[in-house]
Amino acid sequence: MASGDLMMGMIFLTLTVGGILGNFCLLSSYLCLDFSGCRLRCTDLIIKHLIAANSLFLLFRGVPQSMAALGFRHFISDLGCKLVFYVHRVGRGMSFSSTCLLSVFQAITISPRDSRWAELKVKAPRYTGTSLFLCWILHLLVNIIVPMHVTANRGNINMTSRKEFGYCFASDYEKSVHTVNAALLSLPDVLCLGIMPWASGSMVINLYRQKQRFQHLCGNSPSPRSSPESRATTTILLLVNTFVSLYTLSCSFQVCLGVSGNPSQWVVHFSALTNIAFSALSPFVLIRGDSKVSRLYFTWIRGGGFPFICITV
């Protein structure tokens, strides 16, 4: 095995294992807070679904890609390849949609009570579960075409019309069919990319107006410690920026994969790396930015166990 492949394999393995542990710790923290009787925010449910989507993606993309980079090639059956690609595509799409919903619901939550979103601000928590359910259904249906293009058997595909991903092969069909499929699979991502800048801009404007109001009322007095809503908004903005940056890189590599008849394994590796990075890093961004979770860990470190009491912020 070449040293470059070993290095990429270790990077994939580190990101995958670290991401799985991070998502598990974050989910455990929210479950602990649920059992302790803390009041839940509407965004907490979205974060739980984001954790589930991240975990699916890391298990069904990160683990196989790590094994492929470490030299274990074509270790999955034909049915296994179809299942792995389908589940990781659903997890990837749901991770993006959850991030989009998170930014939208947070933008509504911090909007002023006298704004045009005042009525929606009251109703929004009731539609959180429905929105998440519809997103899961959308990605389960849209990605149903993915298994038709994937196989594990080298002999099933003409060598000139396939792309190798280390552990599976993807076949190239007629250009018209490929264009329609690509447009269908990209539609949810394009919608998310269209909505998130609006939601992020709305959050930035509202935070700026809150700061201006405080300075107008209190003059030159020092600003107090930021509110939980402000910290949550800052965290979500950081999460969205991380998503957009990594998604832009991912799109660049996807273009390279699309135009190349037989792409280099380095292009395949870096394309997978930009996808895995968000699912691996996002739980740590959320842990760092959520005061309830941070205090829970601080109390656990000091006291040797998770306290089953609601931690106020």
LOROKOL-540384 format. One line per field, with one value per residue (C-alpha): x, y, z; residue number from 1. Coordinates in Angstrom, 1 decimal, always signed. Layout:
N
X <- X, ...
Y <- Y, ...
Z <- Z, ...
n <- NUM, ...
//
This chain:
313
X <- +0.0, +1.3, +2.1, -0.4, -3.2, -2.3, -2.4, -5.8, -7.1, -6.0, -7.6, -10.9, -10.7, -10.0, -12.8, -15.2, -14.5, -14.3, -17.5, -19.4, -18.2, -19.1, -22.6, -23.1, -22.0, -24.2, -27.2, -26.5, -26.4, -29.8, -31.3, -29.9, -31.4, -34.7, -34.9, -33.9, -37.0, -35.4, -37.7, -37.0, -36.5, -38.0, -34.5, -33.5, -35.6, -34.0, -30.6, -31.5, -32.5, -29.2, -27.3, -29.2, -28.5, -24.8, -24.5, -26.0, -23.7, -20.6, -21.5, -22.4, -19.9, -17.1, -16.5, -16.5, -14.4, -11.9, -11.6, -11.2, -8.5, -6.7, -6.5, -9.7, -11.2, -14.5, -15.4, -19.2, -21.7, -23.8, -26.8, -24.6, -23.2, -26.7, -27.8, -24.6, -25.0, -28.7, -28.5, -25.5, -27.2, -30.3, -28.2, -26.2, -29.4, -31.1, -28.0, -28.2, -31.9, -31.7, -29.0, -31.3, -34.3, -32.2, -31.2, -34.8, -36.4, -33.7, -34.3, -38.0, -37.3, -35.1, -37.3, -38.9, -42.4, -43.6, -42.2, -44.2, -43.0, -44.7, -47.6, -45.3, -43.0, -45.9, -46.9, -43.4, -42.8, -45.9, -44.6, -41.1, -41.9, -44.0, -41.2, -38.6, -40.9, -41.5, -37.7, -37.1, -39.8, -38.4, -34.9, -36.1, -38.0, -35.5, -32.6, -34.5, -32.8, -29.3, -29.2, -30.0, -26.6, -24.4, -22.9, -20.1, -19.4, -16.7, -18.0, -21.4, -20.2, -18.2, -14.8, -15.1, -18.5, -18.0, -16.6, -14.7, -15.3, -12.9, -15.5, -18.2, -18.7, -21.1, -22.3, -22.7, -25.9, -27.0, -26.3, -30.0, -30.8, -27.7, -28.7, -32.3, -31.0, -28.4, -31.0, -33.4, -30.7, -29.4, -32.8, -33.0, -29.5, -30.2, -33.3, -31.3, -28.6, -31.2, -32.9, -29.9, -28.4, -31.8, -32.1, -28.5, -28.9, -32.1, -30.3, -27.4, -29.7, -31.8, -28.6, -27.3, -30.7, -30.7, -27.2, -28.2, -31.3, -29.2, -26.7, -29.5, -31.1, -27.9, -25.5, -21.9, -22.3, -20.6, -22.7, -23.9, -23.2, -24.8, -28.2, -28.7, -30.6, -27.7, -25.2, -27.4, -27.8, -24.0, -23.5, -26.0, -24.4, -21.1, -22.6, -24.2, -20.9, -19.1, -21.7, -21.6, -17.8, -17.5, -20.4, -18.7, -15.6, -17.6, -19.4, -16.0, -14.9, -18.2, -17.7, -14.3, -15.9, -18.7, -16.4, -13.8, -14.5, -12.3, -11.4, -8.3, -8.6, -7.3, -10.3, -12.6, -10.9, -11.0, -14.7, -15.5, -13.4, -15.3, -18.6, -17.5, -16.0, -19.3, -20.9, -17.8, -17.3, -20.8, -21.5, -18.4, -19.6, -23.0, -21.4, -19.2, -22.0, -24.8, -24.5, -26.8, -24.6, -21.4, -22.4, -23.6, -20.1, -18.5, -20.6, -19.9, -16.1, -16.2, -18.6, -17.9, -21.4, -24.2, -26.6, -30.2, -31.4, -32.3, -29.4, -30.6, -29.0
Y <- +0.0, +3.4, +5.9, +8.3, +5.8, +4.9, +8.6, +9.1, +6.0, +7.2, +10.6, +9.0, +6.6, +9.5, +11.7, +8.8, +7.5, +11.0, +12.0, +8.9, +9.5, +13.2, +12.6, +9.9, +12.2, +15.0, +12.7, +11.4, +14.9, +15.8, +12.6, +13.3, +16.8, +15.4, +13.0, +15.8, +17.7, +20.7, +22.7, +21.8, +24.3, +23.6, +23.5, +20.6, +18.1, +19.3, +18.8, +15.2, +14.4, +16.1, +13.7, +10.7, +11.8, +12.4, +9.0, +7.3, +9.1, +8.3, +4.6, +4.0, +6.3, +7.0, +3.4, +1.9, +4.8, +4.3, +0.6, +1.2, +3.8, +1.3, -1.2, -3.3, -3.2, -4.6, -6.2, -5.5, -7.6, -6.1, -5.8, -4.3, -1.7, -0.6, -0.4, +1.5, +4.1, +4.5, +5.0, +7.3, +9.5, +9.7, +10.5, +13.2, +14.8, +14.8, +16.3, +19.2, +19.6, +19.5, +22.2, +24.3, +23.8, +24.7, +28.0, +28.8, +27.9, +29.8, +32.9, +32.7, +32.2, +35.3, +37.5, +40.5, +40.1, +43.0, +41.7, +40.2, +36.8, +37.2, +34.9, +32.3, +32.5, +31.2, +28.4, +27.3, +24.8, +22.9, +22.3, +21.1, +17.4, +17.6, +19.5, +16.8, +14.0, +15.5, +15.9, +12.2, +11.2, +13.5, +12.1, +8.5, +8.9, +11.1, +8.7, +5.6, +5.9, +5.6, +1.8, +1.4, +3.0, +1.1, -2.4, -4.3, -6.6, -5.4, -7.7, -6.2, -2.9, -2.0, -0.8, +2.4, +3.3, +3.0, +5.0, +3.3, +4.4, +2.0, -0.4, +0.0, +1.0, +3.5, +3.1, +5.9, +5.8, +7.9, +11.6, +12.6, +10.1, +11.2, +14.8, +14.2, +12.0, +14.6, +17.4, +15.3, +14.4, +18.0, +19.7, +19.4, +20.7, +23.6, +24.5, +24.4, +26.6, +29.1, +29.2, +29.2, +32.5, +34.2, +32.6, +33.5, +37.1, +37.4, +36.2, +38.5, +41.5, +40.6, +40.2, +43.6, +45.3, +43.7, +45.1, +48.5, +48.5, +47.7, +50.5, +52.9, +52.0, +51.6, +54.0, +53.2, +50.7, +47.4, +44.7, +41.9, +38.3, +37.2, +35.5, +31.8, +32.7, +34.8, +32.1, +29.5, +31.8, +32.3, +28.6, +27.9, +30.7, +29.0, +25.6, +27.0, +28.7, +25.4, +23.6, +26.1, +26.1, +22.3, +21.9, +24.3, +22.2, +19.0, +20.4, +21.2, +17.6, +16.3, +18.3, +16.6, +13.2, +14.0, +15.1, +12.4, +9.0, +7.2, +9.6, +9.4, +7.8, +11.1, +13.0, +10.3, +10.5, +14.3, +14.3, +11.9, +13.8, +17.1, +15.2, +13.4, +16.5, +18.2, +15.2, +14.7, +18.3, +19.5, +17.8, +19.5, +22.9, +22.3, +21.0, +24.0, +26.5, +25.0, +26.3, +23.6, +20.8, +22.6, +23.0, +19.4, +18.2, +20.6, +19.3, +15.7, +16.4, +18.0, +15.6, +12.3, +11.8, +13.4, +15.3, +14.5, +18.1, +20.8, +23.2, +26.7, +29.2
Z <- +0.0, -1.0, +1.9, +0.4, +0.5, +4.1, +5.1, +3.4, +5.1, +8.6, +7.9, +6.9, +9.9, +12.3, +11.0, +10.9, +14.4, +15.9, +14.1, +15.3, +18.9, +18.7, +17.4, +20.1, +22.9, +21.6, +21.4, +24.9, +26.2, +24.7, +26.0, +29.4, +29.3, +28.2, +31.1, +33.5, +32.6, +30.8, +28.5, +24.9, +22.1, +18.7, +17.3, +19.7, +17.7, +14.5, +16.0, +17.0, +13.4, +12.2, +14.6, +13.2, +9.6, +10.3, +12.0, +9.0, +6.6, +8.6, +9.0, +5.4, +3.7, +6.2, +7.2, +3.6, +2.3, +5.2, +4.4, +0.7, +1.3, +3.6, +0.8, +1.3, -2.2, -3.3, +0.0, -0.4, -2.3, -5.1, -2.8, -0.1, -2.5, -3.5, +0.2, +1.3, -1.5, -0.9, +2.8, +2.7, +0.1, +2.2, +5.3, +3.4, +2.0, +5.4, +7.0, +4.6, +5.0, +8.8, +8.7, +6.5, +8.8, +11.8, +10.2, +9.2, +12.6, +14.4, +12.2, +13.1, +16.8, +17.2, +15.0, +16.9, +18.3, +16.2, +12.9, +10.1, +11.4, +14.8, +14.0, +12.4, +15.5, +17.6, +15.2, +14.1, +16.9, +15.9, +12.4, +13.4, +13.4, +10.2, +8.4, +9.4, +8.4, +5.0, +4.5, +5.3, +2.9, +0.2, +0.4, +0.7, -2.6, -4.5, -3.9, -4.9, -8.3, -6.8, -6.4, -10.1, -11.0, -8.5, -8.5, -6.8, -9.7, -12.2, -14.8, -14.9, -16.4, -19.5, -18.3, -20.4, -18.9, -15.2, -12.3, -9.5, -5.9, -4.2, -2.9, -5.6, -9.2, -10.6, -14.2, -16.8, -18.8, -21.7, -21.3, -21.3, -18.5, -16.5, -16.8, -15.6, -12.7, -11.7, -11.7, -9.6, -7.0, -6.8, -6.4, -2.6, -2.2, -4.5, -2.5, +0.7, -0.7, -1.8, +1.6, +4.0, +2.8, +3.4, +6.9, +7.8, +6.6, +8.6, +11.7, +11.3, +10.8, +13.9, +16.0, +14.8, +15.6, +19.1, +19.7, +18.4, +20.7, +23.7, +22.9, +22.4, +25.8, +27.8, +26.2, +26.7, +29.5, +28.8, +27.0, +29.3, +28.7, +25.5, +25.8, +25.1, +22.0, +20.7, +21.4, +19.7, +16.7, +16.5, +16.6, +13.8, +11.7, +12.2, +11.3, +8.1, +7.1, +7.6, +5.5, +2.6, +2.5, +2.5, +0.1, -2.4, -2.2, -2.6, -5.7, -7.3, -6.8, -8.0, -11.3, -11.7, -11.1, -13.6, -16.5, -15.9, -17.5, -15.0, -12.2, -10.1, -6.7, -5.2, -6.6, -5.2, -1.8, -1.6, -2.8, +0.0, +2.5, +2.0, +2.4, +5.6, +7.2, +7.8, +9.5, +11.6, +12.7, +13.1, +16.5, +18.0, +16.7, +18.4, +21.7, +21.9, +21.2, +23.3, +26.8, +28.3, +26.8, +27.7, +31.3, +31.4, +30.4, +32.8, +35.7, +34.6, +34.6, +38.0, +39.6, +37.9, +36.5, +34.5, +36.8, +36.3, +37.0, +34.6, +34.1, +33.7, +31.3
n <- 1, 2, 3, 4, 5, 6, 7, 8, 9, 10, 11, 12, 13, 14, 15, 16, 17, 18, 19, 20, 21, 22, 23, 24, 25, 26, 27, 28, 29, 30, 31, 32, 33, 34, 35, 36, 37, 38, 39, 40, 41, 42, 43, 44, 45, 46, 47, 48, 49, 50, 51, 52, 53, 54, 55, 56, 57, 58, 59, 60, 61, 62, 63, 64, 65, 66, 67, 68, 69, 70, 71, 72, 73, 74, 75, 76, 77, 78, 79, 80, 81, 82, 83, 84, 85, 86, 87, 88, 89, 90, 91, 92, 93, 94, 95, 96, 97, 98, 99, 100, 101, 102, 103, 104, 105, 106, 107, 108, 109, 110, 111, 112, 113, 114, 115, 116, 117, 118, 119, 120, 121, 122, 123, 124, 125, 126, 127, 128, 129, 130, 131, 132, 133, 134, 135, 136, 137, 138, 139, 140, 141, 142, 143, 144, 145, 146, 147, 148, 149, 150, 151, 152, 153, 154, 155, 156, 157, 158, 159, 160, 161, 162, 163, 164, 165, 166, 167, 168, 169, 170, 171, 172, 173, 174, 175, 176, 177, 178, 179, 180, 181, 182, 183, 184, 185, 186, 187, 188, 189, 190, 191, 192, 193, 194, 195, 196, 197, 198, 199, 200, 201, 202, 203, 204, 205, 206, 207, 208, 209, 210, 211, 212, 213, 214, 215, 216, 217, 218, 219, 220, 221, 222, 223, 224, 225, 226, 227, 228, 229, 230, 231, 232, 233, 234, 235, 236, 237, 238, 239, 240, 241, 242, 243, 244, 245, 246, 247, 248, 249, 250, 251, 252, 253, 254, 255, 256, 257, 258, 259, 260, 261, 262, 263, 264, 265, 266, 267, 268, 269, 270, 271, 272, 273, 274, 275, 276, 277, 278, 279, 280, 281, 282, 283, 284, 285, 286, 287, 288, 289, 290, 291, 292, 293, 294, 295, 296, 297, 298, 299, 300, 301, 302, 303, 304, 305, 306, 307, 308, 309, 310, 311, 312, 313
//
